[in-house]
Amino acid sequence: MTQTVPASMKAIEISEPGGPDMLRPCTRPVPQPGEGEVLVKVAAAGVNYPDVAQRRGNYPPPPGASDLPGLEIAGTVVAQGPGVSGPAPGDEICALVSGGGYAEYCAVPVPQCLPIPDGLDTVRAAALPETFFTVWTNLFDGGRMKAGETVLIHGGSGGIGTTAIQIARAFGARVFATARTAEKCAFCEELGAERAINYAEEDFVAVVRELTEKRGVDLILDMVGGDYLARNVRALAVEGRLVQIAVREGAEATIPLGLLMVKRLVLTGSTLRPRTVAQKGAIAAALEREVWPLLAEGSVRPVVHATFALDEAAEAHALMESSAHIGKIVLTV
């Protein structure tokens, strides 16, 4: 199957660091797929907090990546680069990318492509890669989560949180979450959290200690940072693990070293975007093997709060920064 590919495309660029109004429609050359890459005609692109950080000037793309925002897409393969035998033109895929998702076309390394799970359309498929890659590698590779353990997910109503609750529950963990409103807490519990803690009204440290008979939780997934670090240390059980994946409330913190030593804790963290194609490909293979069947059967699902047209990327970012959403925001192309 062959499709005609134009020379230029519509995209959304960051005109200069700043607010959502710095996202501007532009015309760019269609990227050419390189060695081991495919060119995808984008149908939908997920919006993620790293896009907001990049727009503000705080999260530059890694060397060689597109300067256009957008870390996950779904669409149709229209061309193959050198050395590629599949996916083939005409195949529908979703993919993790290092940038360039807010556009009509995007070049993607083959190992980062995944088939769209049965039963999902391109909008919901575009909501998968960034959060599912992030959650899988941090729960299992960094956090070493095992069935039967207790897990606390901060930001349970966001894209990462709604994914993490479902995956942790599906793999046998006892899951708690934090969120800031009664509505968001109720949604976390609908997804599978045993208890959602309204952090505006309750102390999550006290609540998780009560829920675990003062033992604490085995694993915490945190994207808040700042003064949450010391509180997370107090909420962890002996030999617990804290995995830091973002620092929305500050990158500097004080660690209670005495508790760290007495509890024999492991504090770790990670970012996804700078990793190699091979590393991202290994995560993709694990997801296809372990999680894609759960998506196909419907026991795990992407949560899409709202969609916006590509030209409305600024409105999508404004919604994300308001924190009024539950789950993912997706641009349709």
Disulfide bonds with the S-S distance in Angstrom:
none
